[in-house]
Amino acid sequence: MDLDFDLFQQMIDANKSKADKDVAARFYDRAVKTDALDENGLPVFKNVCFVEIRVRDSYDVFDQPATADKIRRFPTEYNRYLLSKKQIEKGAPLEQFAFLSAAEVESLKYRGIFTVEALSELSDEKAQDLGVVRERALAIKFLDNAKANAKINLWQKKEEFYLSEIARLKEQIAQLKKRKTTSGSKKQ
């Protein structure tokens, strides 16, 4: 995690061109309908990387598929997008962490932290530097509880298996008793 964070910090520290200092870009995935149909005749969608560009003091938003030109123009924002995808593959997105407000989630994302796991893995020093000590502590508690819940769920699944096995064996015993009484009455 620290390697990813250091790389992200280098990207942020890189100088933005003067032309783009009043421009903000955000890369994200959007589901786009293709011309293909699945086996049920329903449309097939695919994820496409889009870029949303905003200019300071303007209400206009330019939202379009990301091109190589846009990626070169906004490398920090694009690398933030790639880092978020990489982290989310390995963990729970911050949006699903109920203990954070929308503002806290966005603040963490700006710092290159996109998952609960990444937040919990910050060192004490990094958390202090970023001002996210409380959030990190909540993430650690949340993950500890999730691990405990996983053990409970595993126990519950085993219990359900054993209960169904007991029910199956009881049914088998009832059928054997029925056969025994049926075969016993035939002998008489």
C-alpha positions as CSV (number, residue, x, y, z in Angstrom):
1,M,0.0,0.0,0.0
2,D,2.8,2.4,0.9
3,L,4.3,2.0,-2.6
4,D,1.0,2.9,-4.2
5,F,0.6,5.9,-1.9
6,D,4.1,7.1,-2.6
7,L,3.5,6.8,-6.3
8,F,0.2,8.7,-6.0
9,Q,1.9,11.4,-3.9
10,Q,4.5,11.9,-6.7
11,M,1.7,12.3,-9.2
12,I,0.0,14.9,-7.2
13,D,3.3,16.8,-6.6
14,A,4.0,16.9,-10.4
15,N,3.5,20.4,-11.8
16,K,0.3,21.0,-13.7
17,S,0.6,23.1,-16.9
18,K,-0.6,26.7,-16.5
19,A,-3.3,26.2,-19.1
20,D,-4.9,23.5,-17.0
21,K,-4.7,25.1,-13.6
22,D,-8.4,26.3,-13.9
23,V,-9.5,23.0,-15.3
24,A,-10.6,19.9,-13.4
25,A,-10.8,16.4,-14.9
26,R,-12.2,13.2,-13.5
27,F,-11.9,9.8,-15.2
28,Y,-14.5,7.2,-14.4
29,D,-16.2,4.1,-15.9
30,R,-19.6,4.3,-17.6
31,A,-21.7,1.4,-18.8
32,V,-22.2,1.8,-22.5
33,K,-24.7,-0.2,-24.5
34,T,-23.2,-2.2,-27.4
35,D,-24.9,-3.4,-30.5
36,A,-24.6,-7.0,-29.3
37,L,-27.4,-9.0,-27.7
38,D,-27.0,-11.8,-25.1
39,E,-28.6,-15.2,-25.4
40,N,-31.9,-13.9,-23.9
41,G,-32.1,-11.1,-26.5
42,L,-31.2,-8.4,-24.0
43,P,-28.6,-5.7,-24.8
44,V,-25.0,-6.2,-23.7
45,F,-23.2,-3.3,-21.9
46,K,-19.5,-2.7,-21.5
47,N,-17.5,-0.4,-19.2
48,V,-15.9,2.5,-21.1
49,C,-13.5,5.0,-19.5
50,F,-15.0,8.5,-19.6
51,V,-13.5,11.8,-18.6
52,E,-15.5,14.7,-17.2
53,I,-13.9,18.1,-17.6
54,R,-14.9,21.2,-15.8
55,V,-13.6,24.7,-16.2
56,R,-13.5,27.2,-13.3
57,D,-16.3,29.8,-13.3
58,S,-18.2,27.9,-15.9
59,Y,-21.3,25.8,-15.6
60,D,-20.4,23.7,-18.6
61,V,-19.3,20.1,-18.1
62,F,-17.6,18.3,-21.0
63,D,-18.2,14.6,-20.5
64,Q,-16.8,12.3,-23.2
65,P,-15.0,9.0,-23.7
66,A,-11.4,9.3,-22.6
67,T,-8.9,9.6,-25.4
68,A,-5.1,9.2,-25.4
69,D,-5.0,13.0,-25.7
70,K,-7.1,13.5,-22.6
71,I,-5.0,10.9,-20.7
72,R,-1.8,12.8,-21.7
73,R,-3.3,16.1,-20.7
74,F,-4.5,15.0,-17.3
75,P,-2.0,12.3,-16.2
76,T,-2.5,12.8,-12.5
77,E,-6.2,12.4,-12.7
78,Y,-5.9,9.4,-15.0
79,N,-3.4,7.7,-12.6
80,R,-5.8,8.4,-9.7
81,Y,-8.5,6.6,-11.7
82,L,-6.1,3.6,-12.4
83,L,-5.1,3.5,-8.7
84,S,-8.8,3.5,-7.6
85,K,-9.5,0.6,-10.0
86,K,-6.5,-1.3,-8.7
87,Q,-7.5,-0.8,-5.0
88,I,-11.2,-1.6,-5.6
89,E,-10.3,-5.0,-7.1
90,K,-8.8,-5.9,-3.8
91,G,-11.2,-4.3,-1.3
92,A,-14.5,-2.7,-0.3
93,P,-15.0,0.8,-1.9
94,L,-15.2,3.6,0.7
95,E,-18.7,4.4,-0.5
96,Q,-19.9,1.2,1.1
97,F,-18.3,2.2,4.5
98,A,-21.2,3.6,6.4
99,F,-19.1,5.4,9.0
100,L,-17.8,8.1,6.5
101,S,-19.6,11.1,5.2
102,A,-19.6,11.8,1.5
103,A,-17.1,14.7,2.1
104,E,-14.8,12.3,4.0
105,V,-15.0,9.7,1.2
106,E,-14.1,12.4,-1.4
107,S,-11.3,13.7,0.8
108,L,-9.8,10.2,1.1
109,K,-10.1,9.6,-2.6
110,Y,-8.2,12.8,-3.3
111,R,-5.4,11.4,-1.1
112,G,-5.3,8.2,-3.1
113,I,-7.3,6.0,-0.7
114,F,-10.2,4.3,-2.3
115,T,-11.0,1.2,-0.2
116,V,-11.6,0.4,3.5
117,E,-8.7,-2.0,3.4
118,A,-6.3,0.7,2.0
119,L,-7.4,3.1,4.8
120,S,-6.8,0.5,7.5
121,E,-3.4,-0.4,6.1
122,L,-2.0,3.2,6.5
123,S,0.8,3.4,9.0
124,D,0.1,5.5,12.2
125,E,2.5,8.1,10.8
126,K,0.8,8.3,7.4
127,A,-2.7,8.6,9.0
128,Q,-1.4,11.4,11.2
129,D,0.2,13.2,8.3
130,L,-3.1,12.9,6.3
131,G,-5.3,13.8,9.2
132,V,-7.3,10.6,9.0
133,V,-6.5,9.0,12.3
134,R,-10.2,8.6,13.3
135,E,-11.1,7.3,9.9
136,R,-8.3,4.7,10.0
137,A,-9.3,3.5,13.5
138,L,-12.9,3.1,12.3
139,A,-11.7,1.1,9.3
140,I,-9.6,-1.2,11.5
141,K,-12.5,-1.9,13.8
142,F,-14.8,-2.4,10.9
143,L,-12.5,-5.0,9.3
144,D,-11.9,-6.8,12.6
145,N,-15.7,-7.1,13.1
146,A,-16.0,-8.3,9.5
147,K,-13.5,-11.1,10.2
148,A,-15.4,-12.1,13.3
149,N,-18.6,-12.1,11.2
150,A,-17.0,-14.4,8.6
151,K,-16.3,-16.9,11.4
152,I,-19.9,-16.8,12.5
153,N,-21.1,-17.2,9.0
154,L,-18.9,-20.2,8.5
155,W,-20.2,-21.8,11.7
156,Q,-23.7,-21.0,10.6
157,K,-23.2,-22.7,7.2
158,K,-21.8,-25.8,8.9
159,E,-24.7,-25.9,11.3
160,E,-27.2,-25.6,8.4
161,F,-25.3,-28.5,6.7
162,Y,-25.5,-30.7,9.8
163,L,-29.2,-29.9,10.3
164,S,-30.0,-30.8,6.7
165,E,-27.9,-34.0,7.1
166,I,-29.8,-34.9,10.3
167,A,-33.2,-34.3,8.6
168,R,-32.1,-36.5,5.7
169,L,-31.0,-39.3,8.1
170,K,-34.3,-39.0,10.0
171,E,-36.2,-39.4,6.7
172,Q,-34.0,-42.4,5.8
173,I,-34.7,-44.0,9.3
174,A,-38.4,-43.4,8.9
175,Q,-38.4,-45.1,5.5
176,L,-36.4,-48.1,6.9
177,K,-38.9,-48.4,9.8
178,K,-41.8,-48.3,7.3
179,R,-40.2,-51.0,5.2
180,K,-39.6,-53.1,8.3
181,T,-43.2,-52.9,9.4
182,T,-44.4,-53.5,5.8
183,S,-42.1,-56.6,5.4
184,G,-43.0,-57.8,8.9
185,S,-46.7,-57.7,8.1
186,K,-46.2,-59.7,4.9
187,K,-44.5,-62.5,6.8
188,Q,-47.6,-63.1,8.9
